[in-house]
Amino acid sequence: MKTPEYEILSRNVRNGLVEESHFGVFLKFQNGKVVKSFGKDNNYPFFQRSCMKPLQFAAISGVVDAFDFSPQEIAVSMASHSGEDFHIETILGILKKIGLDESYLLCPPQEPLNLEAKNSLIKNSQPYRAIHNNCSGKHAAMLAYCVLKGYDVKNYNEVNHPLQKHVLNFVSNLCGVSLSKCQISRDGCTLPVVATPLKNLAQGFLEVFTNEKFDKLKQAALQYPYYFGGHGRTDSEIASSSKNLIAKVGAGNLCCVVDLAEKACYVIKVADGDNFARGVILTEFLKKSKKINSAKLEKLFPTKITDETGVEVGKIEVFCTDFE
């Protein structure tokens, strides 16, 4: 298999010397093809990780009408949430609707991604629970689908469970690939995750967020971006800064950004796994392309390198902002 041809996307320069270089692939998918790319993935299959969540929820979106999911419940079902109080309350609400409790969640206990939520648990001597796992919204939605279809709820995370067979087939079809040719792994939260080339991931994202039959998913992501991630999170802050953008991050330093006005999907994969570099690159790209004007994103991902007193000692240079 031909491996990716990574290209330099950004570098950190301190006092004239290059201190860090970040390589990867950043592409634009539109009208069924890659129209611009920095680096080439050469059809290398990357595991979709949490970028798969909206696609997984599309596969089980029948729960929306069956259990009268609110937009907030839809958003958190597609989220890598931060474990903030409103996330937990919403997921508990889903479980209550389907007659289950959090003991049925098969994602492992995990500390909240949100620092305030984490510190609150520590302060009150409360343990991290499965519901604090950033994937618990997806797990709750999958339990809802099991209840709807009469499937066993005790092993819903297994690759041969009818739920997962359905989800994997649905996602591969969305992405335009044959499941028989895809590698499948166990993700961090214990659910199966599929690997596809980046352009196929982009295809799946566009299908979910531009197809009218999934309109409720699109509206939920647009209206409730902080349920779709959390405060201070790259994807939520991108979405909250524009009326036309939906973003979703994934482990392995992936991120998909759908531009609804253009009907295009941008996918970035930073090879070294540096999430901060990914945030800087996306922020600079979105600024230059005039898709957003966000002081909050610039504060989260500054290009200035400073010492601990705030004195500027260098800068981050981004090379992949021109997609026109």
C-alpha positions in Angstrom: 0.0 0.0 0.0 1.4 3.4 -1.0 1.9 5.5 2.2 0.8 9.2 2.6 3.0 11.9 1.2 2.9 14.3 4.1 3.7 18.0 3.4 4.8 20.6 5.9 1.7 22.4 7.2 3.2 24.6 9.9 6.4 25.3 11.8 7.4 27.0 15.1 10.2 29.5 14.7 11.9 30.7 17.9 14.5 33.6 17.5 15.1 32.6 13.9 15.5 28.9 14.5 13.0 26.2 13.5 12.0 24.4 16.7 9.1 22.3 15.5 7.8 21.2 12.1 4.3 19.7 11.6 3.6 17.6 8.6 0.3 16.2 7.4 -2.4 16.2 4.8 -5.0 19.0 4.4 -7.5 18.6 1.6 -10.7 20.1 0.2 -13.4 17.8 -1.1 -16.1 19.2 -3.3 -18.4 17.9 -6.1 -17.3 14.4 -5.5 -13.6 14.9 -5.8 -10.5 16.4 -4.1 -10.1 19.8 -5.6 -7.0 20.9 -3.6 -4.6 19.2 -1.3 -1.5 19.9 0.7 0.1 16.6 0.9 -1.5 13.4 -0.5 -3.1 10.6 1.4 -2.6 8.2 -1.6 -5.8 6.5 -0.6 -4.2 5.5 2.7 -6.9 4.3 5.1 -7.0 6.3 8.4 -9.2 5.2 11.2 -12.0 7.8 11.4 -11.9 7.8 15.3 -14.4 10.4 16.7 -14.9 12.0 13.3 -17.0 8.9 12.7 -19.6 10.0 15.3 -21.9 12.0 13.1 -21.8 9.2 10.5 -22.6 6.6 13.2 -25.5 8.7 14.5 -26.9 9.0 10.9 -27.0 5.2 10.8 -29.3 5.2 13.9 -31.1 8.4 13.3 -34.4 6.6 13.5 -34.2 7.1 17.3 -34.8 10.9 16.7 -38.5 10.4 15.9 -39.0 7.2 17.9 -37.9 8.8 21.1 -38.5 12.5 20.3 -34.9 13.5 20.6 -34.4 17.2 21.2 -31.8 19.1 19.1 -29.5 19.1 22.2 -29.9 15.3 22.5 -29.0 14.9 18.8 -26.0 17.2 19.1 -24.6 15.4 22.2 -25.1 12.0 20.5 -22.7 13.1 17.7 -20.3 14.7 20.1 -16.9 14.2 21.8 -18.3 16.1 24.7 -16.4 17.8 27.5 -18.3 16.4 30.4 -19.8 19.7 31.4 -23.0 19.6 33.5 -25.3 20.3 30.6 -23.7 17.4 28.7 -24.3 15.0 31.6 -27.9 16.1 32.2 -28.7 15.7 28.5 -27.3 12.2 28.3 -29.1 11.2 31.5 -32.2 12.5 29.8 -31.7 10.1 26.8 -31.2 7.2 29.1 -34.3 8.0 31.1 -36.4 8.1 27.9 -35.4 4.6 26.9 -35.8 3.2 30.4 -32.1 2.5 31.2 -29.5 4.1 33.4 -25.8 4.9 33.1 -24.8 1.4 34.3 -25.6 0.2 30.8 -23.0 2.4 29.2 -20.0 0.3 28.0 -17.6 3.2 27.5 -15.0 3.2 30.3 -14.9 5.8 33.1 -12.9 8.9 32.0 -12.1 12.2 33.5 -14.1 15.1 31.9 -12.2 17.0 29.1 -13.4 20.2 30.6 -11.1 21.3 33.4 -13.8 22.9 35.6 -15.9 19.8 35.4 -12.9 17.7 36.3 -11.9 19.9 39.2 -15.5 19.9 40.5 -15.5 16.1 40.7 -12.1 16.2 42.5 -13.3 18.9 44.9 -16.4 16.9 45.8 -14.5 13.6 46.0 -16.6 12.1 43.2 -15.2 9.4 40.9 -15.0 9.7 37.1 -17.8 7.6 35.7 -18.6 6.2 32.3 -21.1 9.0 31.6 -18.1 11.5 31.8 -16.5 9.7 28.9 -16.5 12.0 25.9 -18.2 9.2 23.9 -21.1 8.6 26.3 -23.6 10.5 24.2 -22.9 8.2 21.3 -23.2 5.2 23.5 -26.5 6.4 24.9 -27.9 6.9 21.4 -26.8 3.4 20.4 -28.5 2.0 23.4 -31.7 3.8 22.3 -31.4 2.1 18.9 -31.0 -1.3 20.6 -34.2 -0.6 22.6 -36.0 0.5 19.4 -34.9 -2.6 17.5 -35.2 -5.1 20.4 -31.4 -5.8 20.3 -29.4 -7.1 23.3 -28.2 -4.0 25.3 -25.5 -5.9 27.2 -23.0 -6.4 24.4 -23.9 -3.6 21.9 -20.2 -2.6 21.5 -19.2 -5.9 19.9 -18.3 -5.9 16.3 -20.7 -8.8 15.5 -23.6 -7.3 17.3 -26.5 -6.5 14.9 -26.2 -2.8 15.8 -22.6 -2.6 14.9 -23.0 -4.6 11.7 -25.7 -2.1 10.6 -23.6 1.0 11.6 -20.4 -0.2 9.9 -22.3 -1.1 6.7 -24.2 2.3 6.8 -21.0 4.3 7.4 -19.0 2.6 4.7 -21.8 3.2 2.2 -22.0 6.8 3.2 -18.3 7.1 2.5 -18.5 5.3 -0.8 -16.3 2.3 0.1 -16.9 -1.4 0.5 -16.9 -2.6 4.1 -15.3 -5.8 3.0 -12.2 -3.8 1.9 -12.0 -1.7 5.1 -10.0 -2.3 8.2 -11.9 -2.2 11.5 -10.4 -1.6 14.9 -11.7 -1.2 18.4 -11.8 2.5 19.3 -10.8 4.0 22.7 -14.4 3.9 23.9 -14.6 0.1 23.0 -16.8 0.6 19.9 -15.7 -0.5 16.4 -14.2 2.1 14.2 -13.6 1.9 10.4 -10.6 3.1 8.4 -11.1 5.0 5.1 -9.1 7.4 2.9 -9.6 11.0 3.9 -11.6 11.9 0.8 -14.1 9.2 1.7 -14.4 10.5 5.2 -15.1 13.9 3.6 -17.7 12.3 1.3 -19.5 10.8 4.3 -19.5 14.1 6.2 -21.0 16.0 3.2 -23.7 13.3 2.8 -24.7 13.7 6.5 -24.7 17.5 6.6 -26.0 18.4 3.2 -28.6 15.6 2.6 -32.1 16.8 3.5 -33.0 13.5 5.2 -30.4 14.3 7.9 -31.5 17.9 8.3 -32.2 17.5 12.0 -28.6 16.5 12.5 -27.4 19.5 10.6 -29.7 21.9 12.5 -28.7 20.4 15.9 -25.0 20.9 15.1 -25.5 24.4 14.0 -27.8 25.5 16.8 -26.0 23.8 19.7 -22.3 23.7 18.9 -21.3 23.5 22.5 -23.4 20.3 22.9 -21.5 19.1 19.9 -18.2 19.4 21.8 -17.7 21.9 24.6 -16.5 25.3 25.6 -12.9 26.0 24.4 -13.0 23.0 22.1 -11.7 23.5 18.5 -14.7 22.1 16.7 -17.3 23.9 18.9 -15.5 27.2 18.7 -15.2 27.0 14.9 -18.9 26.2 14.5 -20.0 28.9 17.0 -18.0 31.5 15.0 -19.9 30.9 11.7 -23.5 30.2 10.5 -22.2 28.0 7.7 -19.5 25.8 9.3 -19.8 22.4 11.1 -16.6 21.0 12.5 -15.7 17.7 14.2 -12.4 16.7 15.7 -11.1 13.1 16.1 -8.2 11.4 17.8 -5.1 10.8 15.7 -5.3 14.6 15.0 -8.1 14.5 12.5 -10.7 17.3 11.9 -13.4 17.7 9.4 -14.9 21.1 8.6 -18.0 21.3 6.4 -18.7 24.6 4.7 -22.4 24.5 4.0 -22.4 27.5 1.7 -19.7 25.9 -0.5 -21.0 22.3 0.0 -17.3 21.4 0.6 -15.6 19.5 3.3 -12.0 20.2 4.5 -10.2 17.4 6.2 -6.9 17.8 8.1 -4.6 15.1 9.4 -1.5 16.3 11.3 0.9 13.4 11.3 2.6 14.0 14.7 -0.7 14.2 16.6 -0.1 17.8 17.9 -3.6 19.1 18.6 -2.4 22.6 19.2 -0.7 22.7 15.8 -4.0 21.5 14.2 -5.9 24.3 16.0 -3.4 27.0 14.8 -3.5 25.7 11.2 -7.3 25.6 11.1 -7.6 29.0 12.7 -5.2 30.6 10.2 -6.9 28.9 7.3 -10.4 30.0 8.3 -9.2 33.5 8.9 -7.4 33.8 5.6 -10.3 32.4 3.7 -12.6 34.8 5.6 -14.8 32.0 6.8 -14.6 33.2 10.4 -13.5 36.2 12.4 -13.0 34.8 15.9 -11.0 36.5 18.6 -11.7 33.5 20.8 -10.1 31.1 18.4 -7.1 33.4 17.9 -6.7 33.5 21.7 -6.9 29.7 21.9 -4.5 29.2 19.0 -2.2 32.2 18.8 0.6 32.3 16.2 2.9 34.4 18.5 5.3 32.4 20.7 6.0 34.1 24.0 7.9 33.5 27.1 6.1 33.0 30.4 6.0 36.8 31.0 4.4 37.5 27.6 7.4 38.7 25.7 7.3 37.6 22.1 10.2 35.3 21.2 9.0 33.7 17.9 6.0 32.8 15.7 4.2 29.9 14.2 4.2 29.9 10.4 1.3 28.2 8.5 1.9 27.2 4.9 -1.4 25.6 3.9 -4.0 28.4 4.0 -4.6 29.0 0.3 -7.2 26.6 -1.1 -8.3 28.8 -4.0 
